[in-house]
Amino acid sequence: MTDINAVASEVSKLKLRLDQAQLTYRDASLKSRREIVILKRLISRLSVACKGLDNELDEKLSELRTELEQQKDVSKLIPRLAVVERLVTRQASFTENENHLLEQQITHSGETLTRLPGLPAQLKRELRNLLGQPSKTLAQTHKHTIQLLELYERALKLISVSNNAMGMKDALDHDLQLQLTNELQRLITELDFDGENGDRLMNIRNRLLVGVSPKTLIELSLEVLRLVLDGTHHERRSSQHFLDGINSDLATLQKTTNQSVGQGSALYEHRSEMTSELATLAGSIRQGLGEHKNLEAWRPTLTDLTKELLVLAERNKALEKREKALVEQLSYNEGKINNLFEQTQDYRRRLHDQERKMFLDNLTRVYNRAALNERLEHEYRRWLRYQHPLSVAMIDIDHFKEVNDNYGHLAGDKVLKIIARTIRQNLEETDFIARFGDDEFMLILPDVSEEERTKRLSNIRENITQLPFRFREQNVSITVSVGATLFHGNDTPDDILERTEKALFSAKSAGDNRMLWIS
């Protein structure tokens, strides 16, 4: 009887250990499923972070994200992860080739610029239109830079008939030089570079404000292009470093996930076999205890069954070791996934900051020309749909050049900052302000009555007049002129911009501190 109790006790212990092992496996499975959820979130964040780098990469990440939402078998994701890895590698090669092409174009245009410069009216308009186009992605920046260099090459070829400084001065009229200078200044104000490159850009802007010769203007233009190229190279290197890290971590996760899936399946099969064998042994012991009154006669069989139980116990220990290794692997995967998630979050924040800076004027901290183009197009579409009143106004600082000439460019920058802040304080949240030119600001006033918009613009003009500017111990009065118009009929954004500029010109022609509406 004592032997029977001992065997029953051993069986109970083994069953308890088996139950504990099954619980451990279930916990590991639950943890694995949680890691799959984290992987889904990682892919989603990665899709956002890489958006816009490559259309096919965007599409494959979107498909991978959809597949994650629709299936539970992680092993099926391995081919898609491999595709994403190849696309990331291809994108790096593409970016490298594009930048190489850009460098070749700059070198070629630089050689052409050794000839005497000058621009015809048509090329002047093309250059102004190109500089007015915003660059939202690295590929667009490369494309616009190449186009800009091509325009400079065409300009140099057209004016190469002159071989001396006086001939160059006759070929390039004053209006053309002024327009190019203003466009280049506007471009510089929309560039948000830090460190040495930012200081060099501000130095170029200050030289342009003083006035430079046509030859120096071209040299400064090339220097701005080189600084832009340096900036895009820096962004490319940063993006490449980030993508390389993501690529490496994805490859590691692909390998370890595949291994974990295989190990989990094997452990499940072994557990199932052991459970079946243990159930058979327990049934044999139970049957033997019921059939044999004399246990001594049954002892050899019982001894064999006990040996089989011991073998099962050893196999169970081996499975426990493998389960422990699997849990450690899953823990490692969790760390890698969390690290990837943090990297993508940080990269997303950087992209958000860059996007926000891209649409802000670096000096006045109001919106820039690129943001104005997008907002004006948006308000135009709303006007077409709802036909609510939509007015646009341009504000220009009277005799701003005299401030720069008499008190220096730092004083001029101070005037721009204070006036931008004053205008913004007199606007409502639904209104919009952007820096349009060097000393010009554009306002968009949607859904505002005639009385209210006139009052709002008058308050801006009067409040600026009362600002207490003081330079070199002198009180200086600053005034602005305002030209404004309304959308109506078949107007387009280009029509409105042209009509607003005409209204501003008429207001300034009538004298300082004037406001004029035209329809």
Disulfide bonds with the S-S distance in Angstrom:
none
